[in-house]
């Protein structure tokens, strides 16, 4: 991978995040696991969220959301999904827990403050 291409990939990582309870969880790795279990990258402490609910992977210059066989399902903009390419502003429901995906929208991101790193929703 060329240095320019590597930089472009990292720029995507620095500008992609999930908005959870007015906190910001940066998507700063190739794959982020999401669920109630403490070993997930993004832990959501809500009973409607499965222990290993979903993952978001950076593939072919896009962020792709995969449901991990969750009990109550994963929804994007009110449509149940197994796999979907995410777009900035998409509303994701993990079970009944809402999250917003933001990509390259610094104005929207500014509403929620700085990244909080390893966010745990209580």
C-alpha positions in Angstrom: 0.0 0.0 0.0 1.4 3.4 -1.0 2.0 6.1 1.7 -0.7 8.3 0.1 -3.3 5.5 0.1 -2.4 4.6 3.7 -2.9 8.3 4.7 -6.3 8.4 3.0 -7.3 5.2 4.9 -6.3 6.8 8.2 -8.1 10.0 7.4 -11.3 7.9 7.1 -10.6 6.4 10.5 -10.1 9.8 12.1 -13.4 11.2 10.6 -15.7 8.2 11.4 -17.5 7.7 14.6 -20.6 6.5 16.4 -22.6 9.0 18.5 -23.9 7.2 21.6 -25.8 9.0 24.3 -24.2 12.3 23.3 -20.7 10.7 23.5 -18.4 10.0 20.6 -16.9 6.6 19.9 -14.2 6.8 17.1 -14.1 4.1 14.5 -10.3 4.1 14.5 -9.5 0.5 13.6 -10.3 -1.9 10.7 -13.0 -3.8 12.7 -14.9 -2.6 15.8 -17.0 -5.1 17.7 -20.2 -3.9 19.4 -22.3 -5.5 22.1 -23.0 -5.9 25.8 -20.1 -8.1 26.6 -17.1 -6.3 28.2 -14.6 -7.7 25.6 -16.3 -5.7 22.8 -14.5 -2.6 21.5 -17.8 -0.6 21.9 -19.7 -1.8 25.0 -23.4 -0.9 25.2 -24.9 -1.8 28.6 -28.6 -2.2 27.5 -30.6 -5.4 27.8 -31.9 -5.1 24.2 -28.3 -5.3 22.9 -26.9 -8.8 22.5 -23.6 -9.7 24.1 -21.9 -9.9 20.7 -24.4 -7.8 18.7 -22.6 -6.5 15.6 -19.4 -5.3 14.0 -18.4 -2.5 11.8 -15.5 -3.1 9.4 -13.7 -0.8 7.0 -13.8 -2.6 3.6 -13.2 -1.2 0.1 -13.1 2.4 1.4 -16.4 2.1 3.1 -17.7 1.2 6.6 -19.8 -1.9 6.5 -22.1 -2.9 9.4 -22.6 -6.7 10.1 -25.2 -8.1 12.4 -23.6 -10.9 14.5 -26.8 -13.0 14.8 -28.2 -10.7 17.5 -31.5 -11.7 19.2 -33.4 -8.4 18.6 -31.7 -7.5 15.3 -29.8 -4.6 13.9 -31.6 -1.8 12.0 -30.4 1.0 9.9 -32.9 3.8 9.2 -35.7 1.5 10.4 -34.7 -1.4 8.0 -33.5 -4.7 9.5 -30.1 -5.5 8.1 -27.6 -8.4 8.2 -25.0 -6.4 6.2 -25.1 -2.8 5.0 -22.7 -0.1 3.9 -23.1 2.9 6.3 -23.6 6.5 5.2 -23.1 9.6 7.4 -26.2 10.4 9.3 -27.5 6.8 9.4 -29.4 5.9 12.5 -28.5 2.4 13.8 -30.6 0.5 16.3 -28.7 -2.3 18.1 -31.8 -4.0 19.6 -33.7 -0.9 20.8 -30.6 1.2 21.4 -30.1 4.1 19.0 -26.7 5.2 17.6 -25.8 7.6 14.9 -23.0 7.0 12.3 -21.0 10.1 11.3 -18.4 10.2 8.6 -16.6 13.4 7.4 -19.3 15.6 8.9 -17.4 17.8 11.3 -20.3 20.2 11.8 -22.5 17.4 13.0 -19.7 16.0 15.1 -19.1 19.3 16.8 -22.5 19.1 18.4 -21.3 16.1 20.5 -17.9 17.3 21.6 -14.6 15.4 21.6 -14.1 11.7 21.2 -14.3 9.8 24.4 -12.3 6.8 23.3 -13.5 3.5 24.7 -17.1 4.5 25.4 -19.3 2.4 27.6 -22.9 3.3 27.7 -24.3 2.9 31.2 
